[in-house]
Amino acid sequence: MASIRPRYDDQGEHIGWQVRITRKGFPQQNKMFRTRREAETWAATIESQMLRGSWIDMAEADSTTLSEALDRYGKEVSILKKSGKIELYRIGKLKTDKISKLYLSQIRGADLAEYRDRRLAEGLSVSSVRLELAIISNLYTVAMKEWRMEGLRNPVLAVRKPSPGKARDRRLSLIEEKKLLAECAPSLKSIVLFALETGMRRGEIRKLLWKDVNFEKCTAQLFDTKNGEDRFIPLSSRALAVLKALPRDTGDKVFPGADISHSFAAARKRADIEDLHFHDLRHEATSRLFEKGFNPVEVSAITGHKTLQMLKRYTHLKAEDLAKRMG
């Protein structure tokens, strides 16, 4: 049976209505409401669900804030990911927003829409907002499947995601390449040339070991890459020349101690080249492979892209080159 009683604060002012439902075979349910009507509606709904056998215990979802859930998600899920450190950083930012103080069962699509607009207004990129919403969405999925919160609904499914925008199409011209290389220290120059020849990611270049390079077969083997798979990289004559010119007495890594991001940014600035990131070299390398005549299957085997759609986002062929091939 449900009992509904008024609640008062220490000064004797009415602050709401306390509902208590006691029914044999079910844990006692307690919840506060601002109005008696809300209390009566909730009590009737819960008792009806118990009677029909469709009731699901929402006590944990009602008492767990998004902030608390994010802490648990970080410890149990994020830490297992390759991008775990980055995701934990995003979780830290999420916890500073007022939405993190709401209970999981309280959050609606409208709350997340306000959160989305608030973050965009703060200057956060569309990509970052989409990633934060993805974390919240997966958190709800995990909570429903693994944290005994089956009665939850994923509020992220009810909100529009900001448009991802146009795919980046930055190509590196030969003139820019020459200017960039002229401003690179010898170690960075080797890395830039190697990236342009192989299409390897920054992290893959940094982890490459000498024992994984086979000069006879002209290949380099990469382990545990971003998409979770190992792959072999064919090495062009130019890539092999870069490797053969490197010192071999610096340890196991081919490119030891390379602070690629900061060194590259400084060299780009000295070369007076606008809007160029190190990852754009992967774009450029992928595009050059297509321009050499490799087909999508061959390119994906080299670069590790899993789908044609992913390749299209990274590949931007020059129209004038395509026109020459068309005759």
PAZA-498153 format. One line per field, with one value per residue (C-alpha): residue number from 1; residue in three letters; x, y, z. Coordinates in Angstrom, 2 decimals. Example, Ala and Ser with C-alpha at 12.3 -4.5 7.8 and 13.67 -1.06 7.14 Angstrom:
! PAZA-498153
k <- [1|2]
r <- [ALA|SER]
X <- [12.30|13.67]
Y <- [-4.50|-1.06]
Z <- [7.80|7.14]
This chain:
! PAZA-498153
k <- [1|2|3|4|5|6|7|8|9|10|11|12|13|14|15|16|17|18|19|20|21|22|23|24|25|26|27|28|29|30|31|32|33|34|35|36|37|38|39|40|41|42|43|44|45|46|47|48|49|50|51|52|53|54|55|56|57|58|59|60|61|62|63|64|65|66|67|68|69|70|71|72|73|74|75|76|77|78|79|80|81|82|83|84|85|86|87|88|89|90|91|92|93|94|95|96|97|98|99|100|101|102|103|104|105|106|107|108|109|110|111|112|113|114|115|116|117|118|119|120|121|122|123|124|125|126|127|128|129|130|131|132|133|134|135|136|137|138|139|140|141|142|143|144|145|146|147|148|149|150|151|152|153|154|155|156|157|158|159|160|161|162|163|164|165|166|167|168|169|170|171|172|173|174|175|176|177|178|179|180|181|182|183|184|185|186|187|188|189|190|191|192|193|194|195|196|197|198|199|200|201|202|203|204|205|206|207|208|209|210|211|212|213|214|215|216|217|218|219|220|221|222|223|224|225|226|227|228|229|230|231|232|233|234|235|236|237|238|239|240|241|242|243|244|245|246|247|248|249|250|251|252|253|254|255|256|257|258|259|260|261|262|263|264|265|266|267|268|269|270|271|272|273|274|275|276|277|278|279|280|281|282|283|284|285|286|287|288|289|290|291|292|293|294|295|296|297|298|299|300|301|302|303|304|305|306|307|308|309|310|311|312|313|314|315|316|317|318|319|320|321|322|323|324|325|326|327]
r <- [MET|ALA|SER|ILE|ARG|PRO|ARG|TYR|ASP|ASP|GLN|GLY|GLU|HIS|ILE|GLY|TRP|GLN|VAL|ARG|ILE|THR|ARG|LYS|GLY|PHE|PRO|GLN|GLN|ASN|LYS|MET|PHE|ARG|THR|ARG|ARG|GLU|ALA|GLU|THR|TRP|ALA|ALA|THR|ILE|GLU|SER|GLN|MET|LEU|ARG|GLY|SER|TRP|ILE|ASP|MET|ALA|GLU|ALA|ASP|SER|THR|THR|LEU|SER|GLU|ALA|LEU|ASP|ARG|TYR|GLY|LYS|GLU|VAL|SER|ILE|LEU|LYS|LYS|SER|GLY|LYS|ILE|GLU|LEU|TYR|ARG|ILE|GLY|LYS|LEU|LYS|THR|ASP|LYS|ILE|SER|LYS|LEU|TYR|LEU|SER|GLN|ILE|ARG|GLY|ALA|ASP|LEU|ALA|GLU|TYR|ARG|ASP|ARG|ARG|LEU|ALA|GLU|GLY|LEU|SER|VAL|SER|SER|VAL|ARG|LEU|GLU|LEU|ALA|ILE|ILE|SER|ASN|LEU|TYR|THR|VAL|ALA|MET|LYS|GLU|TRP|ARG|MET|GLU|GLY|LEU|ARG|ASN|PRO|VAL|LEU|ALA|VAL|ARG|LYS|PRO|SER|PRO|GLY|LYS|ALA|ARG|ASP|ARG|ARG|LEU|SER|LEU|ILE|GLU|GLU|LYS|LYS|LEU|LEU|ALA|GLU|CYS|ALA|PRO|SER|LEU|LYS|SER|ILE|VAL|LEU|PHE|ALA|LEU|GLU|THR|GLY|MET|ARG|ARG|GLY|GLU|ILE|ARG|LYS|LEU|LEU|TRP|LYS|ASP|VAL|ASN|PHE|GLU|LYS|CYS|THR|ALA|GLN|LEU|PHE|ASP|THR|LYS|ASN|GLY|GLU|ASP|ARG|PHE|ILE|PRO|LEU|SER|SER|ARG|ALA|LEU|ALA|VAL|LEU|LYS|ALA|LEU|PRO|ARG|ASP|THR|GLY|ASP|LYS|VAL|PHE|PRO|GLY|ALA|ASP|ILE|SER|HIS|SER|PHE|ALA|ALA|ALA|ARG|LYS|ARG|ALA|ASP|ILE|GLU|ASP|LEU|HIS|PHE|HIS|ASP|LEU|ARG|HIS|GLU|ALA|THR|SER|ARG|LEU|PHE|GLU|LYS|GLY|PHE|ASN|PRO|VAL|GLU|VAL|SER|ALA|ILE|THR|GLY|HIS|LYS|THR|LEU|GLN|MET|LEU|LYS|ARG|TYR|THR|HIS|LEU|LYS|ALA|GLU|ASP|LEU|ALA|LYS|ARG|MET|GLY]
X <- [0.00|1.06|1.14|1.49|2.50|3.47|7.08|8.31|11.74|13.30|11.45|8.10|7.63|6.03|8.63|6.82|5.12|6.76|5.51|6.16|5.03|5.09|4.05|4.83|7.50|8.92|11.50|10.03|9.86|10.32|10.28|9.71|7.53|6.77|2.98|0.49|-0.77|2.73|3.01|-0.36|0.39|3.75|2.32|-0.52|1.91|4.32|1.54|-0.01|3.35|3.85|0.39|0.99|4.48|6.13|7.77|11.52|13.49|14.71|16.12|19.74|19.07|17.07|19.96|22.98|24.03|25.57|28.80|28.89|28.08|30.85|33.33|32.32|32.30|35.82|37.13|35.34|35.11|37.28|40.42|40.27|40.26|43.29|41.96|41.26|43.34|41.58|38.17|38.95|39.87|36.50|34.77|36.50|35.08|31.62|31.63|32.12|28.78|25.60|23.99|26.35|24.44|21.21|20.23|20.38|16.62|15.99|17.94|15.80|16.54|15.77|18.47|21.02|19.89|20.59|23.92|24.79|23.98|25.79|29.00|28.90|28.38|31.48|33.49|33.83|34.16|31.29|33.46|34.17|30.49|29.55|32.20|30.93|27.38|28.71|30.27|26.94|25.08|27.40|27.27|23.49|23.89|26.37|24.18|21.16|23.06|25.60|24.67|21.19|19.44|17.26|14.46|16.52|15.97|18.88|18.12|20.86|18.66|16.12|18.46|19.86|23.60|25.41|26.31|29.84|30.45|32.51|35.36|38.81|40.36|43.79|46.40|50.11|51.49|55.00|56.08|54.75|56.47|59.80|59.37|58.34|61.25|63.67|62.53|62.60|65.42|67.00|65.00|61.68|62.49|62.90|59.54|57.73|59.18|58.36|54.77|54.26|55.55|53.67|50.50|51.21|49.60|51.69|51.28|52.24|55.41|56.37|55.87|57.70|60.57|63.64|62.85|59.55|61.25|62.21|64.61|64.72|60.95|60.64|57.94|57.23|54.83|52.51|50.89|47.70|46.86|44.02|41.40|42.63|44.37|47.98|49.09|52.10|53.21|54.99|58.03|58.85|62.44|62.15|60.86|63.68|66.23|64.87|65.27|68.74|69.96|68.88|71.30|70.81|72.42|69.58|67.56|64.75|62.56|63.11|62.14|63.02|61.91|60.15|57.91|56.20|53.27|55.18|58.16|55.89|53.84|57.02|58.44|55.13|55.11|58.68|57.81|54.83|52.36|48.76|46.31|48.42|48.42|50.61|47.59|47.16|50.26|48.21|45.55|48.24|49.89|46.54|45.67|49.07|48.57|45.36|47.11|49.75|47.02|46.41|42.83|40.77|41.48|45.22|45.14|43.12|45.64|48.40|46.66|44.43|41.16|38.35|35.68|35.47|33.56|36.49|38.87|36.73|37.01|40.78|41.22|40.82|42.10|43.11|40.59|43.32|45.06|41.83|41.20|44.58|43.72|40.34|42.04]
Y <- [0.00|3.57|6.26|9.93|12.39|16.07|16.91|20.02|21.58|22.54|25.88|24.17|25.16|22.66|21.34|18.51|15.13|11.88|8.68|5.30|2.09|-1.15|-4.28|-7.90|-9.34|-5.94|-3.64|-0.58|2.44|6.01|9.20|12.94|15.14|18.85|18.42|15.89|15.25|14.20|11.96|10.30|9.75|8.15|5.94|4.74|3.98|2.00|0.00|-0.80|-2.01|-4.18|-5.66|-6.45|-7.80|-5.16|-3.14|-2.54|-1.26|2.26|2.98|2.92|5.09|7.47|7.83|7.87|11.21|11.49|12.59|9.40|7.28|8.97|8.10|4.45|4.46|5.89|3.18|0.27|1.23|4.17|2.83|-0.24|1.79|2.83|6.38|6.01|9.00|11.29|9.96|10.43|14.03|14.51|12.93|15.44|18.27|16.71|16.59|20.37|21.01|21.38|18.44|16.11|16.89|15.37|11.78|9.36|8.80|12.58|13.46|14.02|14.92|18.56|18.59|17.25|19.70|22.55|20.95|20.65|24.30|25.42|23.61|24.94|28.47|28.00|27.49|23.71|22.15|20.20|17.08|17.37|17.88|14.82|12.78|13.92|12.95|9.59|9.01|9.75|7.51|4.57|5.15|4.66|1.51|0.07|1.09|-0.68|-3.84|-4.20|-1.97|-3.32|-0.20|-1.93|0.60|3.52|5.10|6.57|10.31|10.88|9.10|11.91|14.79|16.07|15.71|18.75|18.24|16.82|19.35|19.02|16.51|18.08|18.24|19.76|18.65|19.40|20.98|20.12|23.72|23.50|20.17|21.63|24.66|22.46|20.04|22.96|24.06|20.58|19.37|16.14|13.85|15.54|15.62|11.83|11.45|13.74|11.94|8.56|9.63|10.86|7.55|5.19|6.99|5.84|7.58|9.61|7.00|4.18|6.00|6.64|2.96|1.45|-0.83|-1.83|-5.52|-5.01|-3.63|-6.19|-4.62|-7.76|-7.89|-4.08|-4.14|-2.85|-4.66|-2.66|-4.20|-3.29|-0.32|2.16|-0.14|-3.06|-4.98|-5.72|-4.91|-4.91|-1.69|-1.93|0.34|2.32|2.94|6.43|5.09|2.54|5.28|7.27|4.26|3.33|6.87|6.76|5.85|2.34|2.89|4.92|1.98|-0.28|2.46|3.67|7.23|7.52|10.40|12.25|15.12|15.12|17.45|20.42|20.03|19.82|22.87|24.91|23.88|24.65|28.09|28.81|27.71|30.11|27.37|27.90|25.32|22.18|19.44|16.38|14.15|15.89|14.00|10.81|12.44|13.37|9.94|8.20|10.51|9.94|6.17|6.54|8.87|6.18|3.82|1.69|0.48|0.92|-2.62|-2.10|1.33|0.07|-2.74|-0.13|2.55|0.37|2.08|-0.42|0.94|2.85|5.59|6.05|6.20|8.83|11.09|10.93|10.96|14.09|13.61|16.54|17.13|18.04|14.71|12.80|14.72|13.59|9.96|10.36|11.43]
Z <- [0.00|-0.64|2.02|1.11|3.79|3.79|4.63|6.43|6.90|10.24|10.19|9.75|6.11|3.76|1.28|-0.50|-0.28|0.80|-0.85|0.73|-0.98|0.99|-0.86|-0.09|-2.36|-3.33|-1.70|-0.01|-2.33|-1.08|-3.11|-2.59|-4.82|-4.94|-5.32|-4.02|-7.55|-8.69|-5.63|-6.26|-9.96|-9.22|-6.47|-8.72|-11.56|-9.36|-7.68|-11.08|-12.40|-9.32|-9.74|-13.45|-12.81|-15.03|-12.25|-12.46|-9.48|-10.31|-6.86|-8.00|-11.06|-8.87|-6.41|-8.78|-10.24|-13.67|-11.97|-9.87|-12.91|-14.91|-12.17|-12.35|-16.15|-16.20|-13.86|-15.53|-19.22|-20.27|-18.64|-20.90|-24.13|-26.18|-26.00|-22.28|-21.16|-23.61|-22.60|-18.90|-19.69|-21.41|-18.41|-16.16|-18.26|-18.25|-14.47|-14.25|-15.97|-13.94|-15.75|-13.87|-10.63|-11.99|-11.25|-14.16|-14.09|-14.20|-17.34|-20.44|-24.04|-23.27|-20.57|-23.04|-25.73|-23.31|-22.45|-26.16|-26.84|-23.71|-24.68|-28.24|-26.91|-24.75|-27.93|-27.82|-31.26|-32.81|-32.82|-29.10|-28.25|-30.29|-28.47|-25.06|-26.00|-27.19|-23.76|-22.05|-24.48|-23.94|-20.18|-20.27|-22.37|-19.86|-16.91|-18.41|-19.32|-16.51|-13.56|-12.81|-14.14|-16.73|-16.36|-17.69|-21.08|-23.02|-23.25|-25.84|-28.39|-28.00|-28.82|-32.13|-32.48|-33.89|-37.53|-37.96|-40.70|-43.82|-43.86|-43.75|-47.23|-46.54|-49.10|-48.83|-52.01|-53.21|-52.57|-48.98|-48.51|-49.58|-47.28|-44.35|-44.72|-44.87|-41.41|-39.82|-37.62|-39.01|-36.71|-37.52|-41.24|-41.17|-39.43|-41.89|-44.92|-43.40|-42.65|-46.23|-47.60|-45.31|-44.18|-40.62|-37.69|-35.27|-32.52|-34.87|-35.89|-32.29|-31.32|-34.31|-33.23|-35.22|-34.72|-36.56|-39.67|-42.34|-44.81|-46.98|-47.47|-47.41|-44.72|-41.23|-38.91|-36.68|-33.60|-31.75|-33.96|-33.42|-34.97|-32.84|-35.62|-36.55|-40.08|-42.37|-44.06|-47.42|-47.44|-50.56|-51.61|-50.16|-46.82|-46.72|-47.43|-44.47|-42.17|-43.39|-42.73|-39.06|-36.24|-34.82|-31.42|-29.85|-28.48|-29.63|-31.09|-34.64|-33.68|-29.95|-27.78|-30.59|-29.47|-32.83|-32.19|-30.78|-33.11|-36.16|-35.10|-34.61|-38.01|-39.74|-38.15|-39.23|-42.77|-42.73|-43.67|-42.58|-41.22|-41.41|-38.78|-38.57|-39.17|-42.53|-43.66|-43.36|-45.56|-48.05|-48.05|-48.59|-51.47|-53.08|-52.95|-54.96|-57.37|-57.92|-59.06|-55.96|-55.57|-52.36|-51.10|-51.51|-49.88|-46.90|-46.40|-46.19|-44.13|-41.96|-42.89|-42.50|-44.84|-48.10|-46.28|-43.90|-46.84|-48.54|-45.49|-45.66|-49.42|-51.53|-55.04|-57.17|-59.97|-62.45|-61.88|-62.38|-65.60|-66.97|-66.30|-68.01|-71.25]
